[in-house]
């Protein structure tokens, strides 16, 4: 009877380990792009929106960076009437609840004539990033709650040439936006996340004879990981299961020999 109980405990232990393996399959990294190739990953869906014309944008992928040198607007608008010239990069993935997104941006606005936005858009959740809307002022931080419309807009004090690590995370329905590890904005949100868009754009304007220009902007990396709402069944590899069962059988045989 003791031997039977021992065998049951061994196989029960193996079953628990396999079950834990399956449960842990709900965590996933859905985007991990460090732009180390020589071309843009085809996983990105690129769109051109608004006041824009062919060839749309001038960019390169090299040295671990996506560098965007220019966006080609069609019309120059007078102050107050500008339509955005936009390029968007998007990826869709299985819906997630908790998540952690890290994006590294950099920009080179040679002077206050340059302008441009670099925003991370999580649909129905947030639009957050770097904002330099005018050709006569430096940039600022912005974070917008797309559900309520509430937002944070920082002072126009960012350097013309700088870089930042932006982190947007959600844990137990609390969404946090951090700029170089400094908490900027936090609010409650439970909308499933199934799409990420990075929006690069500027306003092509003529302000009293001074025309805006799109300053060079960079994306160094994009990493998104989180908890899938409907994870696929994670089945352990056969070798893992076999190894566990062999280990249990070995323990049983050893116990049987000791009984004899």
C-alpha positions in Angstrom: 0.0 0.0 0.0 2.8 2.4 0.8 4.4 1.6 -2.5 1.2 2.4 -4.3 0.8 5.7 -2.5 4.4 6.6 -3.4 3.8 5.9 -7.1 0.6 8.0 -7.1 2.5 10.9 -5.5 5.3 10.7 -8.1 2.9 10.8 -11.1 0.8 13.5 -9.4 3.9 15.7 -8.9 4.7 15.2 -12.6 1.2 16.2 -13.6 1.4 19.4 -11.5 4.6 20.4 -13.2 3.1 19.9 -16.7 0.0 21.8 -15.6 2.1 24.8 -14.5 3.9 24.7 -17.8 0.6 24.9 -19.6 -0.7 27.8 -17.5 2.5 29.8 -17.9 1.9 29.7 -21.7 -0.4 32.7 -21.3 2.5 35.1 -21.2 3.8 36.2 -24.6 6.1 38.6 -26.3 4.2 39.8 -29.4 6.6 42.5 -30.7 10.3 42.6 -30.4 12.0 44.7 -33.0 15.4 46.3 -32.6 15.7 47.4 -36.2 19.1 45.6 -36.6 18.4 44.6 -40.2 18.7 46.6 -43.4 15.0 46.8 -44.2 11.7 47.4 -42.3 10.2 44.2 -40.8 7.2 43.2 -43.0 5.3 42.6 -39.8 4.8 46.4 -39.8 1.8 47.6 -41.8 2.8 51.1 -43.2 0.1 53.6 -44.1 0.2 57.2 -45.4 -2.5 59.6 -44.3 -3.5 63.2 -44.9 -1.5 65.9 -46.6 1.1 63.6 -48.1 2.4 62.7 -51.6 4.6 60.2 -53.3 7.3 59.1 -52.4 5.7 59.7 -49.0 8.8 59.4 -46.8 12.6 59.3 -46.7 13.8 56.7 -44.3 16.5 54.0 -43.6 16.9 51.0 -41.4 20.5 50.4 -40.2 22.6 50.3 -37.1 19.7 49.3 -34.9 17.6 52.3 -35.9 14.7 53.2 -38.0 15.6 56.8 -39.1 13.0 59.0 -40.7 14.5 62.0 -42.5 11.5 63.5 -44.1 7.8 63.3 -44.8 6.6 64.7 -48.2 3.6 67.0 -47.8 1.5 68.0 -50.8 0.3 71.5 -49.6 1.7 74.3 -47.4 -1.1 75.6 -45.2 -1.3 79.1 -43.6 -1.2 79.1 -39.8 -4.3 77.6 -38.3 -5.4 75.5 -41.3 -2.8 72.7 -41.4 -3.7 69.1 -42.2 -1.2 66.6 -40.8 1.2 64.8 -43.0 1.4 61.3 -41.5 3.1 57.9 -41.7 1.9 55.1 -39.4 3.4 51.8 -38.5 1.0 49.2 -37.0 1.0 45.6 -35.8 -2.0 43.5 -34.7 -1.8 40.6 -32.3 -4.0 38.4 -29.9 -5.7 40.5 -27.3 -3.9 41.1 -24.0 -4.9 42.2 -20.5 -1.8 43.2 -18.5 1.1 44.3 -20.7 4.4 46.1 -20.8 5.5 48.2 -23.8 9.0 49.8 -24.1 9.8 52.1 -27.0 13.0 54.0 -27.5 12.7 57.2 -29.5 15.2 59.9 -30.5 15.0 63.1 -32.5 17.1 65.7 -34.1 15.3 69.0 -34.5 18.1 71.2 -35.8 16.3 74.4 -34.9 13.0 75.7 -33.8 12.0 75.6 -37.5 11.7 71.8 -37.4 8.6 70.2 -36.1 7.2 66.7 -35.7 5.3 64.2 -33.6 6.3 60.6 -32.5 3.3 59.0 -30.8 2.5 55.5 -29.6 -1.2 54.7 -30.1 -2.9 51.9 -28.3 -6.5 52.1 -29.8 -9.2 53.1 -27.3 -6.5 53.2 -24.6 -3.8 55.9 -25.0 -1.9 58.1 -27.4 1.4 59.1 -25.8 4.8 60.4 -26.9 6.8 63.3 -28.2 5.1 66.4 -29.5 6.7 69.3 -31.4 3.8 71.0 -33.1 5.1 74.4 -33.9 8.1 75.7 -35.9 8.8 78.4 -33.3 9.0 76.4 -30.0 10.7 73.2 -28.6 8.9 69.9 -28.0 6.9 68.6 -25.1 5.5 65.4 -23.6 1.9 64.4 -24.2 -0.2 61.5 -23.0 -3.9 61.2 -23.9 -6.5 58.9 -22.4 -8.4 57.8 -25.5 -11.4 56.6 -23.5 -12.1 59.8 -21.5 -10.3 62.4 -23.5 -8.3 63.5 -20.4 -4.7 64.3 -21.1 -1.3 65.5 -19.8 0.7 68.0 -21.8 4.0 69.0 -20.5 5.8 72.4 -20.9 7.7 73.1 -24.2 11.1 72.6 -22.7 12.4 69.4 -24.3 15.9 69.6 -26.0 16.0 69.9 -29.8 18.2 66.9 -29.9 17.5 64.1 -27.4 16.4 60.5 -26.8 13.9 58.8 -24.5 12.8 55.4 -23.3 9.0 55.4 -23.1 7.3 52.7 -21.0 3.5 52.1 -21.1 2.4 49.3 -18.8 -0.9 48.0 -17.4 -1.2 45.9 -14.2 -4.6 45.0 -12.7 -6.3 47.7 -14.9 -3.9 50.5 -13.8 -2.3 52.0 -16.9 1.1 53.9 -16.4 3.0 56.1 -18.7 6.7 56.6 -17.9 9.2 58.9 -19.6 12.8 57.8 -18.8 11.5 55.9 -15.8 9.7 58.9 -14.4 5.9 58.4 -13.9 4.1 61.0 -16.0 0.5 59.9 -16.1 -1.6 57.1 -14.6 -5.2 56.1 -14.9 -7.6 53.1 -14.8 -8.2 51.2 -18.0 -9.4 47.6 -18.9 -9.7 47.7 -22.7 -8.2 44.6 -24.3 -5.0 45.5 -26.2 -4.7 44.0 -29.7 -3.0 46.6 -31.8 0.0 49.0 -31.6 0.5 52.0 -33.9 3.5 54.3 -34.1 2.5 57.6 -35.7 5.1 60.0 -37.2 3.7 63.2 -38.5 3.9 67.0 -38.7 2.0 70.1 -39.7 3.2 71.6 -43.0 2.6 75.3 -42.2 3.6 78.7 -43.3 3.9 80.9 -40.3 4.4 84.5 -41.5 6.8 83.3 -44.3 8.5 80.7 -42.1 7.8 77.1 -43.3 7.9 74.1 -41.0 10.3 71.3 -41.7 10.2 67.7 -40.5 13.2 67.1 -38.3 15.0 63.7 -38.3 13.4 61.2 -35.9 14.5 57.7 -34.8 12.9 54.6 -33.4 15.6 52.3 -31.8 13.4 49.5 -30.4 9.9 48.3 -29.8 9.2 45.5 -27.2 5.7 44.5 -26.2 4.9 41.6 -23.9 1.9 40.7 -21.8 -0.8 38.3 -20.8 -2.9 36.9 -23.5 -6.6 36.8 -22.8 -7.1 33.7 -24.9 -3.8 31.9 -24.9 -3.3 28.9 -27.2 -2.9 25.6 -25.4 0.7 25.3 -24.5 1.7 21.6 -24.8 5.0 20.6 -23.3 7.4 19.0 -25.8 7.3 15.2 -25.9 10.9 15.0 -24.6 9.9 17.1 -21.5 7.0 14.7 -20.7 9.1 11.6 -21.3 11.8 12.9 -19.0 9.4 13.5 -16.2 7.8 10.1 -16.5 11.2 8.4 -16.7 12.2 10.3 -13.5 9.0 9.1 -11.8 9.6 5.5 -12.9 13.2 5.6 -11.7 12.0 6.7 -8.3 9.5 4.0 -8.2 12.0 1.3 -9.1 14.4 2.6 -6.5 11.7 2.5 -3.9 10.8 -1.0 -5.0 14.4 -2.2 -4.6 14.6 -0.7 -1.1 11.4 -2.6 -0.1 13.0 -5.9 -1.2 
